[in-house]
Amino acid sequence: MSALDRFQHRFANLPNGFYTRVTPQPLEGCQWLIWNGELASQLGLPSTEPTGELQQFLLGELNTAEHPIVAMKYAGHQFGSYNPDLGDGRGMLLGELPDQHGTCFDIHLKGAGLTPYSRMGDGRAVLRSTIREYLGSEALAGLGVPTTRALGMFSSHTPVYREQQETGAMLLRATESHIRFGHFEHFFYTQQNDHLHLLADTVIQWYWPECAHQEKPHLAMFERIIDATALMIAHWQTKGFTHGVMNTDNMSILGQTFDFGPYAFMDGFFPEFVPNHSDYQGRYSFYRQPSIALWNLSALGYALTPLLDKQDIEQSLEQFSTLYHGYFDQQMSLKLGLVDWQQDDRDRVRSLLDILTKERTDYTRFMRELSHIDQHGLTPVTDLFIDKDAISQWLTEYLARCEHNVDEPGKNLDAAARCQSMRAHNPKYVLRNYLAQQAISLAEAGDFSEVHRLAELLKRPYDEQPHNQHYANLPPGWAADIEISCSS
């Protein structure tokens, strides 16, 4: 069976109200910029750039009855206000295919032209934002954060006009589901309760079939979404990642990081960090991400009121905080090498973050240096601070705590074993904004080599990679002036 024959399209078998059939508009001079060979192999696709009929299909140029292409309809709350006029405005769902374990992955083409949901847009994506999404999603995947994946990227000769003329590009996104919170909101607010019921049943059938056997299947589904969202947010908060635009139409039901816009990994630790310069009120700042996630889940719960009892919804939402803090503690215990997490360790983390905030200490560098104290001692850690008293006191208490760090067999974990474990959870490399910007600037000049280098680097962010040491440097001064927005 050919790779193309393995594609199916279950979403296109749903009623027409879920989507519109569309025809992509090809870019001029379209060519592969990068192909994710490792991910492709997992999906049973060639490890090298496809050619022939498969390439035509992935470019959106093969649109037949056997391989329909659709734009999904959804709605959503954007910066807290409901917007009914949303949908795939430049993205098109090509179909899905199973990976080597039998799990189906959607293949989605972003930047392929106008759809009925493009509103005032042109249906295109620019090279700049396409590179950011490719690198951002693969950086999170390398870190072990739940995320959509990037299968490939195309460049072109097509001009696209934003604040200035830019180059058109397309991204192939792969994920287990493109169903968003906003899909449910669309059917609820348009009072299409039959479709709302069908969507919920479909989600259960495709992703959580075990829920069908519960006393309240739709409630069990909602609780799975809450749990998955709590886990994703805990990963964000412990990795120093800020999404930037947590609208409900950007929230995956599977708890996967979705729609990479003005995201950023923090350099200096600052809870009120806002990467999107258009977010004037700081609604989607780093520290607000857990509360916004709960707000979004509440919006989803409201959209499910035709299917669920209000009291059940409220009780389920009350579990979010417990779930989130449990996952957060779990991640921080790994980062600090504490195998027997104790209640006062949460206070220890809080005091550490207060110290980092006071001096805006580089979060990634600090955590990595902390995982090397068995080899390098404490000086590289304390050298990150002007006021060394506070961090020295914290380190003294932390090391005293580590003296009573008992692993499962009942033996105290020694410093070497603890730090080795910590290095597997504290990355040396993250996709800092300035690294992405350097790669974009070169790509816009026709040199894609840095995009490829970063893509390779970020596959193994926890490894030392001595030949790539310069990518672990603290950001240069000019990096503070980089502005990112929703423009893409």
C-alpha positions as CSV (number, residue, x, y, z in Angstrom):
1,M,0.0,0.0,0.0
2,S,1.4,3.4,-1.0
3,A,1.7,6.2,1.6
4,L,-1.1,8.1,-0.1
5,D,-3.4,5.1,0.1
6,R,-3.0,5.0,3.8
7,F,-4.6,8.4,4.3
8,Q,-8.2,8.6,5.4
9,H,-10.5,11.5,6.4
10,R,-12.9,10.7,9.2
11,F,-13.7,14.4,9.8
12,A,-14.9,14.8,6.2
13,N,-17.5,12.1,6.9
14,L,-19.2,14.3,9.5
15,P,-22.1,16.5,8.4
16,N,-21.4,19.5,6.3
17,G,-22.0,21.9,9.2
18,F,-18.7,20.8,10.7
19,Y,-16.6,22.1,7.7
20,T,-16.5,23.3,4.2
21,R,-14.8,21.6,1.3
22,V,-12.1,23.8,0.0
23,T,-9.5,24.0,-2.8
24,P,-6.0,25.2,-1.9
25,Q,-4.4,27.9,-4.0
26,P,-0.8,26.9,-4.8
27,L,2.1,29.1,-4.0
28,E,4.4,30.2,-6.8
29,G,7.8,28.4,-6.9
30,C,6.9,26.2,-3.9
31,Q,9.8,24.1,-2.6
32,W,10.6,22.1,0.5
33,L,12.4,24.2,3.2
34,I,12.6,21.4,5.7
35,W,11.1,17.9,6.1
36,N,10.9,16.2,9.5
37,G,12.3,12.8,8.6
38,E,12.1,11.3,12.1
39,L,8.4,12.2,12.5
40,A,7.7,11.2,9.0
41,S,9.1,7.7,9.6
42,Q,6.9,7.4,12.7
43,L,3.9,8.1,10.5
44,G,5.0,5.6,7.8
45,L,6.1,8.3,5.4
46,P,9.4,8.6,3.6
47,S,12.3,9.9,5.7
48,T,13.4,12.1,2.9
49,E,11.4,14.8,1.2
50,P,8.4,13.3,-0.7
51,T,8.1,13.6,-4.5
52,G,5.5,12.8,-7.0
53,E,1.9,12.2,-6.1
54,L,2.6,12.3,-2.3
55,Q,4.2,15.7,-2.6
56,Q,1.3,16.9,-4.7
57,F,-1.1,15.7,-1.9
58,L,0.9,17.4,0.9
59,L,1.0,20.6,-1.1
60,G,-2.8,20.5,-1.4
61,E,-2.6,20.0,-5.2
62,L,-4.4,16.6,-5.1
63,N,-8.0,17.4,-4.2
64,T,-10.3,14.5,-5.2
65,A,-13.4,12.7,-4.0
66,E,-11.0,10.1,-2.5
67,H,-8.9,12.8,-0.8
68,P,-11.2,15.7,0.1
69,I,-9.7,18.8,1.7
70,V,-11.7,20.7,4.3
71,A,-11.6,23.9,6.4
72,M,-13.0,23.3,9.8
73,K,-15.7,25.6,11.3
74,Y,-15.4,26.7,15.0
75,A,-15.9,29.8,17.1
76,G,-14.1,31.0,20.3
77,H,-13.5,33.5,23.0
78,Q,-10.6,35.9,21.9
79,F,-9.2,38.0,24.8
80,G,-12.3,37.2,26.7
81,S,-14.9,38.2,24.1
82,Y,-16.9,35.7,22.1
83,N,-16.3,35.7,18.3
84,P,-18.7,33.5,16.2
85,D,-16.9,34.2,12.9
86,L,-13.9,31.9,13.3
87,G,-12.7,28.8,11.5
88,D,-9.7,27.6,9.4
89,G,-9.0,30.9,7.7
90,R,-5.8,29.7,6.1
91,G,-5.5,26.1,7.2
92,M,-6.9,23.0,5.5
93,L,-7.2,19.5,6.9
94,L,-5.8,17.1,4.3
95,G,-6.7,13.9,6.2
96,E,-5.1,11.6,8.7
97,L,-2.9,8.5,8.8
98,P,-1.9,6.1,11.6
99,D,1.5,6.1,13.2
100,Q,3.5,3.0,13.9
101,H,1.4,2.4,17.0
102,G,-1.9,2.7,15.2
103,T,-2.7,6.2,16.6
104,C,-4.2,8.5,13.9
105,F,-2.6,11.8,13.2
106,D,-4.3,14.7,11.4
107,I,-2.2,16.3,8.6
108,H,-3.0,20.0,8.2
109,L,-1.7,22.4,5.7
110,K,-1.4,26.0,7.0
111,G,-1.1,28.9,4.6
112,A,-2.7,27.3,1.6
113,G,-5.0,30.1,0.6
114,L,-8.5,31.5,1.1
115,T,-11.3,29.6,2.8
116,P,-14.9,30.7,3.7
117,Y,-13.5,31.5,7.1
118,S,-10.7,33.8,6.1
119,R,-12.7,36.9,6.9
120,M,-10.5,39.9,5.9
121,G,-7.4,37.8,5.6
122,D,-5.6,36.4,2.5
123,G,-5.3,32.8,3.6
124,R,-1.6,32.9,3.6
125,A,1.2,32.5,6.1
126,V,4.5,34.3,6.0
127,L,7.9,32.6,6.2
128,R,8.7,34.3,9.5
129,S,5.7,32.9,11.4
130,T,6.0,29.5,9.7
131,I,9.6,29.1,10.8
132,R,8.5,30.1,14.3
133,E,5.8,27.5,14.4
134,Y,8.0,24.8,13.1
135,L,10.8,25.4,15.5
136,G,8.5,26.2,18.4
137,S,6.4,23.0,18.2
138,E,9.5,20.8,17.7
139,A,11.3,22.6,20.6
140,L,8.4,21.7,22.9
141,A,8.4,18.1,21.5
142,G,12.1,17.8,22.3
143,L,11.4,19.0,25.9
144,G,8.6,16.4,26.3
145,V,5.8,19.0,26.4
146,P,2.4,18.0,25.0
147,T,2.3,19.7,21.6
148,T,1.3,19.6,18.0
149,R,4.1,18.6,15.7
150,A,5.6,20.0,12.5
151,L,6.0,17.6,9.6
152,G,7.4,19.9,7.0
153,M,7.6,23.4,5.7
154,F,7.5,25.0,2.2
155,S,9.0,28.2,1.0
156,S,7.9,30.0,-2.1
157,H,8.3,33.0,-4.4
158,T,4.8,34.3,-3.6
159,P,4.8,37.8,-2.0
160,V,2.5,38.3,1.0
161,Y,1.7,41.7,2.4
162,R,1.6,42.4,6.1
163,E,3.2,45.5,7.6
164,Q,5.6,45.1,4.7
165,Q,6.1,42.6,1.9
166,E,7.1,39.2,3.1
167,T,7.5,35.7,1.6
168,G,4.6,33.2,1.6
169,A,5.2,29.8,3.1
170,M,3.2,26.8,4.2
171,L,3.5,24.5,7.2
172,L,2.4,20.8,7.5
173,R,1.2,20.3,11.0
174,A,0.6,16.8,12.5
175,T,-1.4,16.2,15.6
176,E,-3.9,13.6,16.9
177,S,-6.7,16.1,16.8
178,H,-7.5,19.5,15.4
179,I,-10.7,19.8,17.5
180,R,-10.6,22.8,19.7
181,F,-12.7,24.1,22.6
182,G,-14.2,26.5,20.0
183,H,-15.7,23.6,18.0
184,F,-18.1,23.0,20.9
185,E,-18.7,26.7,21.4
186,H,-19.8,27.1,17.8
187,F,-22.5,24.5,18.0
188,F,-23.7,25.7,21.5
189,Y,-24.0,29.3,20.6
190,T,-25.8,28.5,17.3
191,Q,-28.1,26.2,19.2
192,Q,-27.2,23.2,17.0
193,N,-27.5,20.7,19.9
194,D,-27.7,17.7,17.6
195,H,-24.3,18.6,16.2
196,L,-23.0,19.4,19.7
197,H,-24.1,15.9,20.8
198,L,-22.5,14.3,17.7
199,L,-19.3,16.2,18.2
200,A,-19.0,15.0,21.8
201,D,-19.8,11.4,20.8
202,T,-17.2,11.6,18.1
203,V,-14.5,12.8,20.4
204,I,-15.3,9.9,22.8
205,Q,-15.2,7.4,20.0
206,W,-12.0,8.7,18.4
207,Y,-9.9,9.6,21.5
208,W,-11.4,8.3,24.7
209,P,-13.5,5.2,23.9
210,E,-13.3,4.1,27.5
211,C,-15.6,7.0,28.4
212,A,-18.4,5.4,26.5
213,H,-18.7,2.8,29.3
214,Q,-18.9,5.4,32.1
215,E,-22.3,6.2,33.7
216,K,-22.0,9.8,32.3
217,P,-19.8,9.5,29.1
218,H,-19.9,13.2,28.2
219,L,-18.9,14.2,31.8
220,A,-16.0,11.6,31.6
221,M,-14.9,13.3,28.4
222,F,-15.0,16.7,30.0
223,E,-12.9,15.5,32.9
224,R,-10.3,14.0,30.4
225,I,-10.0,17.4,28.8
226,I,-9.6,19.1,32.2
227,D,-6.9,16.7,33.1
228,A,-5.0,17.0,29.8
229,T,-5.2,20.8,30.0
230,A,-3.8,20.8,33.6
231,L,-0.9,18.6,32.5
232,M,0.0,20.9,29.5
233,I,-0.1,24.0,31.6
234,A,2.1,22.5,34.3
235,H,4.6,21.7,31.6
236,W,4.5,25.3,30.3
237,Q,5.0,26.8,33.8
238,T,7.9,24.5,34.7
239,K,9.6,25.1,31.3
240,G,9.3,28.9,31.3
241,F,7.1,28.8,28.2
242,T,4.5,31.5,27.5
243,H,1.9,30.7,24.8
244,G,0.9,34.3,24.2
245,V,-2.6,33.9,22.8
246,M,-4.7,31.5,24.9
247,N,-8.0,32.1,23.2
248,T,-10.4,29.2,23.4
249,D,-10.1,28.6,19.6
250,N,-6.4,27.9,20.3
251,M,-7.1,25.3,23.0
252,S,-6.8,21.6,22.0
253,I,-9.2,19.2,23.5
254,L,-6.2,16.8,23.9
255,G,-4.2,19.3,25.9
256,Q,-1.6,19.8,23.2
257,T,0.1,23.1,22.7
258,F,-1.7,24.5,19.7
259,D,-1.3,27.5,17.2
260,F,2.1,29.0,17.8
261,G,1.8,32.8,17.5
262,P,3.7,35.2,19.7
263,Y,5.0,32.6,22.1
264,A,8.3,32.8,23.9
265,F,10.5,31.0,26.4
266,M,11.4,33.4,29.2
267,D,15.0,34.5,29.6
268,G,15.0,36.4,32.9
269,F,12.4,35.0,35.2
270,F,9.5,37.4,35.4
271,P,6.0,36.2,36.3
272,E,4.3,39.1,34.5
273,F,6.2,38.4,31.2
274,V,4.0,39.0,28.2
275,P,5.5,38.0,24.8
276,N,2.8,39.4,22.6
277,H,3.3,43.2,22.3
278,S,-0.4,43.5,21.3
279,D,-1.6,42.1,24.7
280,Y,-1.7,45.5,26.3
281,Q,-3.6,44.3,29.4
282,G,-1.3,41.3,30.0
283,R,-4.2,38.9,29.9
284,Y,-2.0,36.1,28.7
285,S,1.0,36.7,30.8
286,F,3.1,33.8,32.1
287,Y,1.8,33.7,35.6
288,R,-1.9,34.0,34.4
289,Q,-1.7,30.9,32.2
290,P,-3.1,28.5,34.8
291,S,-6.1,30.8,35.7
292,I,-6.7,31.5,32.0
293,A,-6.7,27.7,31.3
294,L,-9.4,27.4,34.0
295,W,-11.4,30.3,32.5
296,N,-11.2,28.6,29.1
297,L,-12.3,25.2,30.6
298,S,-15.2,27.1,32.2
299,A,-16.2,28.4,28.8
300,L,-16.1,24.9,27.4
301,G,-18.1,23.6,30.3
302,Y,-20.8,26.3,29.6
303,A,-20.9,25.1,26.0
304,L,-21.5,21.6,27.2
305,T,-24.6,22.5,29.4
306,P,-27.0,20.9,26.9
307,L,-25.2,17.6,27.6
308,L,-24.2,17.9,31.2
309,D,-25.7,18.8,34.6
310,K,-24.5,22.2,35.8
311,Q,-23.4,20.9,39.2
312,D,-21.4,18.1,37.5
313,I,-19.6,20.8,35.4
314,E,-18.8,22.9,38.5
315,Q,-17.5,19.9,40.5
316,S,-15.3,18.9,37.6
317,L,-13.9,22.3,37.2
318,E,-13.1,22.4,40.9
319,Q,-10.6,19.6,40.3
320,F,-8.5,21.6,37.9
321,S,-6.4,23.3,40.6
322,T,-5.6,20.1,42.4
323,L,-4.7,18.4,39.1
324,Y,-2.6,21.4,38.0
325,H,-0.7,21.7,41.3
326,G,-0.1,17.9,41.3
327,Y,1.4,18.0,37.9
328,F,3.4,21.1,38.7
329,D,4.9,19.5,41.8
330,Q,5.7,16.4,39.8
331,Q,7.6,18.4,37.2
332,M,9.4,20.5,39.8
333,S,10.4,17.4,41.8
334,L,12.1,16.1,38.7
335,K,13.8,19.5,38.0
336,L,15.1,19.7,41.6
337,G,16.0,16.0,41.9
338,L,13.7,15.4,44.8
339,V,12.4,11.9,44.5
340,D,10.3,12.0,47.7
341,W,8.3,15.2,47.2
342,Q,7.1,16.7,50.5
343,Q,4.6,19.3,51.3
344,D,7.1,21.9,52.3
345,D,8.9,21.5,49.0
346,R,6.2,23.6,47.4
347,D,7.2,26.5,49.7
348,R,10.8,25.8,48.7
349,V,9.9,26.3,45.1
350,R,7.9,29.4,45.8
351,S,10.8,31.0,47.6
352,L,13.2,30.1,44.8
353,L,10.9,31.7,42.2
354,D,10.7,34.8,44.4
355,I,14.5,35.1,44.4
356,L,14.7,34.5,40.6
357,T,12.0,37.2,40.1
358,K,13.8,39.8,42.2
359,E,16.8,39.8,39.9
360,R,15.1,38.4,36.8
361,T,17.7,35.6,36.8
362,D,17.8,33.5,33.6
363,Y,15.5,30.6,34.4
364,T,16.9,28.0,32.0
365,R,20.5,28.8,32.9
366,F,19.9,28.7,36.6
367,M,18.1,25.3,36.5
368,R,20.8,23.8,34.3
369,E,23.7,25.1,36.5
370,L,21.9,23.7,39.6
371,S,21.9,20.3,37.9
372,H,25.7,20.6,37.6
373,I,26.7,21.4,41.1
374,D,28.1,17.9,41.6
375,Q,30.7,18.7,39.0
376,H,31.1,22.4,39.1
377,G,30.2,23.4,42.6
378,L,28.0,26.3,43.6
379,T,29.9,29.2,42.2
380,P,28.4,29.0,38.7
381,V,25.0,29.2,40.3
382,T,25.7,32.1,42.7
383,D,27.5,34.0,40.0
384,L,24.1,34.5,38.3
385,F,23.1,36.8,41.1
386,I,24.1,40.2,42.3
387,D,22.6,39.7,45.8
388,K,24.3,36.4,46.7
389,D,23.0,36.2,50.2
390,A,19.4,35.2,49.4
391,I,20.4,32.5,46.9
392,S,23.1,31.2,49.2
393,Q,20.7,30.8,52.0
394,W,18.2,29.0,49.6
395,L,21.0,26.7,48.4
396,T,22.0,25.8,52.0
397,E,18.5,24.8,52.8
398,Y,18.1,22.9,49.5
399,L,21.2,20.9,50.0
400,A,20.2,20.1,53.6
401,R,16.9,18.9,52.1
402,C,18.8,16.7,49.6
403,E,20.5,14.9,52.5
404,H,17.1,13.4,53.2
405,N,16.2,12.6,49.6
406,V,15.1,8.9,49.8
407,D,14.4,7.0,46.7
408,E,12.0,4.0,46.4
409,P,14.5,1.3,47.7
410,G,14.9,3.3,50.8
411,K,18.4,4.6,50.0
412,N,19.3,8.3,50.0
413,L,20.0,9.6,46.5
414,D,23.6,10.8,46.3
415,A,24.6,14.1,44.7
416,A,25.9,12.5,41.5
417,A,22.8,10.4,40.9
418,R,20.5,13.4,41.8
419,C,22.3,15.8,39.4
420,Q,22.4,13.3,36.6
421,S,18.6,12.9,36.9
422,M,18.2,16.6,37.0
423,R,20.1,17.1,33.8
424,A,17.5,15.0,32.1
425,H,14.8,17.5,33.1
426,N,16.5,20.8,33.0
427,P,17.4,21.7,29.3
428,K,20.6,23.2,28.3
429,Y,19.0,24.6,25.1
430,V,15.6,26.3,24.6
431,L,14.4,28.2,21.6
432,R,15.2,31.7,22.8
433,N,13.6,34.5,20.8
434,Y,16.9,35.8,19.5
435,L,17.9,32.4,18.2
436,A,14.6,32.1,16.3
437,Q,15.0,35.7,15.0
438,Q,18.6,35.0,13.7
439,A,17.3,32.0,11.8
440,I,14.4,33.9,10.4
441,S,16.6,36.8,9.2
442,L,19.0,34.4,7.4
443,A,16.0,32.5,5.9
444,E,14.5,35.7,4.6
445,A,17.8,36.3,2.8
446,G,17.7,32.8,1.3
447,D,19.9,31.0,3.8
448,F,18.0,28.2,5.5
449,S,21.0,26.6,7.2
450,E,20.3,28.0,10.6
451,V,16.7,26.8,10.6
452,H,18.1,23.3,10.0
453,R,20.7,23.7,12.7
454,L,18.2,24.8,15.3
455,A,15.8,22.0,14.3
456,E,18.6,19.5,15.0
457,L,19.8,21.1,18.2
458,L,16.3,21.2,19.7
459,K,15.7,17.5,19.2
460,R,18.1,16.9,22.1
461,P,17.8,19.9,24.4
462,Y,19.0,18.0,27.5
463,D,22.2,16.7,26.0
464,E,25.4,18.7,26.4
465,Q,26.2,18.9,22.7
466,P,29.6,20.7,23.3
467,H,29.9,21.7,19.6
468,N,26.7,23.7,20.1
469,Q,27.7,25.4,23.3
470,H,27.2,28.9,21.9
471,Y,23.4,28.3,21.6
472,A,23.3,28.0,25.4
473,N,24.7,31.5,25.9
474,L,22.6,34.1,27.6
475,P,20.8,36.4,25.2
476,P,22.6,39.5,23.8
477,G,21.4,42.9,24.8
478,W,19.6,43.5,21.6
479,A,17.3,40.5,22.2
480,A,15.3,42.6,24.7
481,D,14.1,44.8,21.8
482,I,12.6,41.9,19.8
483,E,8.8,42.4,19.4
484,I,6.5,39.6,18.4
485,S,2.8,39.8,17.7
486,C,-0.1,37.9,16.2
487,S,0.9,39.1,12.7
488,S,1.6,36.0,10.6
